[in-house]
């Protein structure tokens, strides 16, 4: 025999589920935006050779310090930024 349905509680639970899913979606969008922004700043740091400010020998040394164990992630973020830039420019025109 199925449990007695508590309509009021069920609606409350559904509301909480929807709130949490909406929060998660906002956080994912915010994270994506921050990663694109991080890619932009990494590209600028490489182009301006800002890594020299920390007396490092190369941009790769800078990445090793900031991204221990995964320079590839930094290069991926930079690539995303570099590929999004032309697309965004086209959309603005």
Helices and strands as residue ranges (DSSP letters): H 7-47, G 50-54, H 59-66, H 71-92
